[in-house]
Amino acid sequence: MSHAPGVSAGSPIDEVFCALLPKLYRRAVMITGGRQSAEDIVHEAYLKLASRPQRFLAHPEPYAYAFTALVSLARDHHRRDRRQVLVEDVDWPSGAGAWDGGVADRQAQLETVRLLRRLTPRQAAVVVLVDLDGYTIDQAAAILRVHRGTAARHRDRALEKLRELVHAVQPAGTEKEGAP
């Protein structure tokens, strides 16, 4: 990882940020949908935080502070990228074999990333914070620096979109009994 001007190797910001790296990478992949984009955004977040290390180090919850920077950068990338024509998602092959060995978990992770990629960065961020990281709506709103109602609205819209996406790919005849 390259260092920001004025930040030396082994500095306190490096230690704190490096401790958060695994979680930040996982969350960045979920928000951006791709490993390369996630790595780029995490690196940019480091540079952004390293430009004012005292703010990052003084924050009571460094993960939340770093996550906010990450979401801000993801949103900027999303705004830039949505002007480009996207290639359709590749369909997943059906009928996985009987042997699993963790494949089902990996497929579930990939499906989660694929679904989160269909949301806006803010919607994905709220879903990640509330539904995956276990924060409350109030905590997520504080982390994202938005009003509680805004965070709740983003989450409601995200969950509705996710329901639509899941329902759209659900094969015919697999609806639960008693469902319309």
N, C-alpha and C positions, 0 to 999 in steps of 0.2 A: 504494500500500500504506500503510495507516495505521500509525503508529508506536506502540509500546508506551510506557507512561509511563516517563520517564527515558531514552528513546532518541531522540537527535536525528538529523535527516536527515544523511546523509553519514557516519554513524558506522561504525566497523570492522565491526560486525555486518551492517549494510546491504550493505557491499561484498562480504563473504563470502557472505551469503545470496543476494544478487542474482546472483552468479556461479554458484550452484547451482540457481537457479530453473528454467531450461529442463529440466534432468534431473529435478528434483523434480516438476515439472508432468507430464512424461511418465510417470513412475513412479506418481504419484498417480492419473492416469487409468487406468493398468493395474490398480491395486489397487481403486479405487472403481467403475470402469466408466463414469464420466460426467465430462464436462468441468466442469460446474457444481460437482459434489461435490468434484472434484479441486481446483478453485480455492479452494473454501471450506476444505478441509483444509490446503492449503499455506498459506493466510493464517493459519489457526489455529495451524499449526506455527510460523510466524514469530512470532506473538504469544507463544507458549509459550517459544520460544528467547530472544526479546528480554527476557523477564522476568528471565532470568539469563544475560546475554550473556557474562559471563566464563567460564562453563562451556562454552558453545558455542565461543567463540574459542580456549580453551585445549585443546580436544579435538584429538588428533593427526589425526583424519580427520573433518572437519566434515560431509562428505556422509553418512557413516554415522550421525553424531549426529542430523543433520536427518532422515534416513530413519527412524530409530528413533522420533522424535517424530511423524512423519507416520503411521507404522504404528499407533502407539498411538492417535492420533486417529481413524484409519480404523476400527480395532477398536471404539472407543467408538461411532462412528456406526453401524457394522454391528449392534452389539448393540441399539441403539435402533431402527434401521430394520427389523430382522427381525421385530419385533412387528407391523409393518404388512403388509397384503396387497399382494403385488407383482403387477404386470401382466405377463403372459407376454411373452417376447421376441418380437420381430417376425421372421418368417421372411425370410431373404434371398432375393431373386429369383434364379432359376437361369438359366444360359445367358447369361453376359456376352458381349458382342460381341467381334469379332476385334481391335478397337483397344483398346490397353491404356493407354498414356500414364501409367503409375504406378498405375492402378486396382487391379491385382492386389496390389501392395504395400499399398495402403491397405486393401483388403479383408482382407488377412492381418493387418494391425494391428488392425482392428476385430474380427476373429474372435478374435484373441488377447485383446483386452479383454473380449469377450463370455464367453470361456471362463474367464478369470481372475475375472470377476465371480461365477461360480458357486462359487468357493472361499471359504473363510473368509479374513479379512484376513491372518492369520498364515500360512496356506498360500500365499496369493498372494504375500506378502512374501518367503517363502523361495524360491519359484519365480523371482520377479523377481531377487532377489539372486544366486542360484546359476546359473540357466539363462539369464538375460538380461544381468546385469551381470558375470558371470564370477567371482564370489566362490566360495571353497570353502565346504563345509558348516561347517567350523570358524569361518571368518570371518563367515559369515552368522549363526551362533549367537551369536558375540560381539556383532555389531551389534544383533541382536534381544534380546540379554541373556537367552538361554535356554541350556540344556544342549545339547551337540552332538547327543545322542540325540533330544532333543525336536525340534530343527530337522530332523534326518534323518527322523524320524517324520512331521512335518508335510509335508515334501517328498514322501515316499513316498505318503502319503494323497492329496496334491494330484495327483501324477502318475497315480495309479490312477483318481481321479475324472476327470481330463482324458482318460485313455484311454477310460473308459466314455462320456463325453460325445461324443468324436470317433467312437467306434464306433457310438453310437446314431444319429448323423446321417449315417453313411456309407451311400450308396445300395446297395441289394441288387445283387449281381453285381460289385462293385468290389473284392472281397477279393483279396489277393495270392495267387499260386499257391502251393500247399503249406500255406496257412493253414487251420486247422480250420473 
